[in-house]
Amino acid sequence: MKIEVLGSGCSKCRSTIGIIERAARDLDVDVEIIKVEDRGEIKRLGVSSTPAVMIDGKVVHSGGLPPHYKVQGWLNP
């Protein structure tokens, strides 16, 4: 599963990646996490609040840290 984390690379962006990695490990799901830090690209994708998470080209979260249970829902619908 391809997951994109959009943001400046701040601590919240890094924490978001960690939350996704832990949830994937807990569910034994393979994920490919791609960091998108280019502000122009983030704006082009229509994201105004970061960190944001995209799965299969769809924004599923924007602004703040996503809770672990929510990430598990994305990975195991």
Backbone torsions as a table, in degrees:
resi	resn	phi	psi	omega
1	MET	NA	131.8	-179.9
2	LYS	-94.5	122.8	179.9
3	ILE	-124.7	129.4	177.3
4	GLU	-109.1	131.6	175.5
5	VAL	-109.2	117.7	-176.3
6	LEU	-102.2	130.1	177.9
7	GLY	166.6	178.7	-174.2
8	SER	-78.9	-8.0	-176.1
9	GLY	95.1	16.0	-178.7
10	CYS	-71.3	178.7	-178.4
11	SER	-62.4	-35.0	178.3
12	LYS	-67.9	-35.4	177.2
13	CYS	-66.0	-44.5	179.0
14	ARG	-65.0	-39.0	177.4
15	SER	-65.1	-38.6	178.0
16	THR	-60.5	-43.7	178.0
17	ILE	-61.0	-43.1	178.5
18	GLY	-61.6	-41.1	178.7
19	ILE	-62.6	-43.2	179.5
20	ILE	-65.0	-44.0	179.7
21	GLU	-61.4	-42.9	179.7
22	ARG	-65.5	-43.3	179.4
23	ALA	-63.3	-41.5	178.9
24	ALA	-64.1	-41.6	178.3
25	ARG	-64.2	-43.3	179.4
26	ASP	-60.6	-36.1	-177.6
27	LEU	-94.5	-2.4	-176.6
28	ASP	56.0	49.4	179.5
29	VAL	-113.1	133.2	176.0
30	ASP	-81.1	127.6	177.8
31	VAL	-129.7	148.8	171.9
32	GLU	-114.3	114.4	-178.3
33	ILE	-101.6	125.7	179.6
34	ILE	-116.2	127.4	177.3
35	LYS	-90.1	130.7	176.2
36	VAL	-116.5	108.7	-176.6
37	GLU	-111.2	-6.0	-179.0
38	ASP	-73.3	116.5	-176.8
39	ARG	-59.3	-37.8	178.8
40	GLY	-63.3	-42.5	178.9
41	GLU	-66.8	-41.4	179.1
42	ILE	-61.3	-44.3	179.0
43	LYS	-65.2	-41.0	179.7
44	ARG	-60.7	-33.1	179.6
45	LEU	-79.0	-2.5	175.7
46	GLY	83.7	18.7	-178.9
47	VAL	-96.7	127.4	179.7
48	SER	-112.4	-14.0	-178.5
49	SER	-129.3	126.3	-178.3
50	THR	-118.4	160.5	-0.2
51	PRO	-69.7	148.7	176.8
52	ALA	-124.7	154.9	-179.5
53	VAL	-127.2	131.6	175.6
54	MET	-119.2	136.1	174.3
55	ILE	-125.7	124.6	-179.0
56	ASP	52.6	40.4	175.7
57	GLY	80.3	4.8	-178.7
58	LYS	-115.9	130.6	178.0
59	VAL	-72.2	120.8	179.6
60	VAL	-108.9	-11.6	179.8
61	HIS	-157.4	144.3	178.0
62	SER	-150.8	125.1	176.4
63	GLY	85.7	122.3	177.9
64	GLY	77.6	177.5	-179.0
65	LEU	-86.0	130.9	176.7
66	PRO	-76.4	139.0	177.4
67	PRO	-68.7	150.6	-177.2
68	HIS	-54.5	-44.2	-177.1
69	TYR	-63.7	-34.0	179.4
70	LYS	-67.8	-42.6	178.8
71	VAL	-63.6	-40.3	177.7
72	GLN	-60.5	-36.4	176.6
73	GLY	-63.7	-36.8	177.6
74	TRP	-65.8	-38.7	-173.9
75	LEU	-83.4	-21.2	-176.1
76	ASN	-139.1	68.1	-174.9
77	PRO	-66.5	NA	NA
